[in-house]
Amino acid sequence: MEKGKLSSALFAGTHFNRKRFAADFTRFRKGAPSPEVSAPAAPSPEKKRKRKSKNKAKKNKKRRGEEADSASDVVEGFSVFKGLAPKNEAEDSEEKVETTKSEDSEVERRRKEVEREIERAAILRKRFDIHISGQNVPAPLENFEELVSRHGCDSYLVGNLSKLGFQEPTPIQRQAIPILLSGRECFACAPTGSGKTLAFLLPILMKIKPGSKEGVKAVILCPTRELAAQTTRECKKLAKGRKFYVKLMTKDLSKSGNFKDMHCDILVSTPLRLDHAVQKRDLDLSRVEYLVLDESDKLFELGFVEVIDSIVKACSNPSIIRSLFSATLPDTIEALARTIMHDAVRVIVGRKNSASSLIKQKLIFAGTEKGKLLALRQSFAESLNPPVLIFVQSKERAKELYKELAFDDVRADVIHADLDEQQRQDAVDNLRAGKTWILIATEVIARGMDFKGVNCVINYDFPESASAYIHRIGRSGRAGRSGEAITFFTEEDKPFLRNIANVLISSGCEIPTWIKALPKLKRKKHRVNRDPITTLPDEDY
Ligand SMILES: Nc1ncnc2c1ncn2[C@@H]1O[C@H](COP(=O)(O)OP(=O)(O)OP(=O)(O)O)[C@@H](O)[C@H]1O
């Protein structure tokens, strides 16, 4: 088809709204007449306009004669070209003024719209205590429906949210989801039990294609196997109805998996297992689009930095989106992580490194190790409100306390690193199912584990740092429920009390003034050599 004909065919019957397309209209008016317009084969625009006018007049006698007058509102395609014909100057400048005016009003309208959007985002952030830093941060979600209207989310996913009982997004979900969907990297710090898992899972499920055979598209790193298993389960529940391949990196898979033939869209793993699979078994991570470091500060802790670094390098896709999630994010870790992130947005819900406001926190002076055991028994007798989690500082002490409680008439279980994977999972499942009332644990389950109904956390042994304290007590008071945390301390713990007391103060909990007066400690970690846990007299032990 000749150029002129193509143009005629394209414009035939087209109506041109001069107001709406004012900018294009000016462009045509300013430019030299195009060859198509001046082509002799095309009927003159004037003739066309007249012919059209005649037809309209036939159709509607009442509107006879109006055609020419109304041409400025709705202009037929060819009338646009009529505008290109020579005109007198007055007419020309009149139209220019009109066009500039409409351009200005369009710019003004858009400016006001943007201002309204910014204001709306600021109000939402204030309401939900969301603090951000970064340029052009996308507005928070007002509700889950916006995932569909603003972000084109598949309705199956919104359906799953509702089936899981999630009616409103939590503050971290409101802000982190739009950030990740917009392709920005993100540091997210929000209280324990505030729904961070969904905040990183949803964007992944919305953005990657299910059932792809091109290799792993998303990697989620967790510090413990239990948390990795829990996240895998949550991901599968959320993805129900779509054929996503969600895989947990087990010990066997890491050591002997055939990764070349493995179908996997989303891979959840602990760092060491994943690194082993990459280094020894050639697992290809070059197509990973999303990399999540959950409990990121723990992952970056001593010993893991090199492993994380190696995994980050293996995820070599230049357009990868990385995100870090945790309830605690020390400045040093953030600075370290920034070296691998591009233009990351930082989102903090509430106050950075603080405990969930839903937990009632108490410090109890127990004097000595024996005093702790007495205090524990007394609290069982007075106010045991199961399920209860009891944290101790080592696996030896977990075994000792378990032995002691075996004498009492309470359904207790224990979890620590000496148990195999199945035993650890059983201990977690039994507490979830209400088969056990008390679970004695080391730090292995302090991070990320979601026991919805835990009413009380007892820090039998004083935690080694403020962040360990925040995560331990964060196993209660989750998903909007209230919880309780009791922390025993002895004479030996007194010098370290102030660090933990600061967390209580910032959560608005009452503490005695003498604790407030204690000097601040430079040393952050605290580990005491404690006497064994036993009720036997010292000489019998
Ligand atoms: N929008 C929501 N509405 C109601 N409940 C939710 C919502 N999102 C998540 N939850 C529930 O809240 C609980 C805590 O969520 P999640 O485990 O993701 O917390 P978290 O912030 O990762 O905590 P942690 O810092 O301890 O890892 C879970 O039981 C989850 O099912």
PDBQT file of the ligand as one rigid body, heavy atoms in Angstrom, charges set to zero:
ROOT
HETATM    1  N1  LIG A 601      -2.828  -9.326  56.432  1.00  0.00    +0.000 N 
HETATM    2  C1  LIG A 601      -2.884 -10.177  57.428  1.00  0.00    +0.000 A 
HETATM    3  N2  LIG A 601      -3.977 -10.257  58.208  1.00  0.00    +0.000 NA
HETATM    4  C2  LIG A 601      -4.041 -11.132  59.243  1.00  0.00    +0.000 A 
HETATM    5  N3  LIG A 601      -3.048 -11.983  59.576  1.00  0.00    +0.000 NA
HETATM    6  C3  LIG A 601      -1.926 -11.944  58.842  1.00  0.00    +0.000 A 
HETATM    7  C4  LIG A 601      -1.797 -11.055  57.729  1.00  0.00    +0.000 A 
HETATM    8  N4  LIG A 601      -0.585 -11.258  57.183  1.00  0.00    +0.000 NA
HETATM    9  C5  LIG A 601       0.019 -12.229  57.903  1.00  0.00    +0.000 A 
HETATM   10  N5  LIG A 601      -0.786 -12.642  58.897  1.00  0.00    +0.000 N 
HETATM   11  C6  LIG A 601      -0.499 -13.688  59.913  1.00  0.00    +0.000 C 
HETATM   12  O1  LIG A 601       0.342 -13.088  60.891  1.00  0.00    +0.000 OA
HETATM   13  C7  LIG A 601       1.209 -14.052  61.469  1.00  0.00    +0.000 C 
HETATM   14  C8  LIG A 601       2.625 -13.527  61.519  1.00  0.00    +0.000 C 
HETATM   15  O2  LIG A 601       3.116 -13.376  60.211  1.00  0.00    +0.000 OA
HETATM   16  P1  LIG A 601       4.655 -13.589  59.864  1.00  0.00    +0.000 P 
HETATM   17  O3  LIG A 601       5.109 -14.909  60.360  1.00  0.00    +0.000 OA
HETATM   18  O4  LIG A 601       4.828 -13.286  58.453  1.00  0.00    +0.000 OA
HETATM   19  O5  LIG A 601       5.301 -12.459  60.783  1.00  0.00    +0.000 OA
HETATM   20  P2  LIG A 601       6.745 -11.822  60.687  1.00  0.00    +0.000 P 
HETATM   21  O6  LIG A 601       6.567 -10.367  60.644  1.00  0.00    +0.000 OA
HETATM   22  O7  LIG A 601       7.536 -12.458  59.618  1.00  0.00    +0.000 OA
HETATM   23  O8  LIG A 601       7.326 -12.210  62.118  1.00  0.00    +0.000 OA
HETATM   24  P3  LIG A 601       8.850 -12.544  62.553  1.00  0.00    +0.000 P 
HETATM   25  O9  LIG A 601       9.572 -11.242  62.645  1.00  0.00    +0.000 OA
HETATM   26  O10 LIG A 601       8.694 -13.180  63.880  1.00  0.00    +0.000 OA
HETATM   27  O11 LIG A 601       9.429 -13.436  61.537  1.00  0.00    +0.000 OA
HETATM   28  C9  LIG A 601       1.052 -15.301  60.629  1.00  0.00    +0.000 C 
HETATM   29  O12 LIG A 601       0.262 -16.223  61.351  1.00  0.00    +0.000 OA
HETATM   30  C10 LIG A 601       0.321 -14.853  59.394  1.00  0.00    +0.000 C 
HETATM   31  O13 LIG A 601      -0.500 -15.866  58.881  1.00  0.00    +0.000 OA
ENDROOT
TORSDOF 0
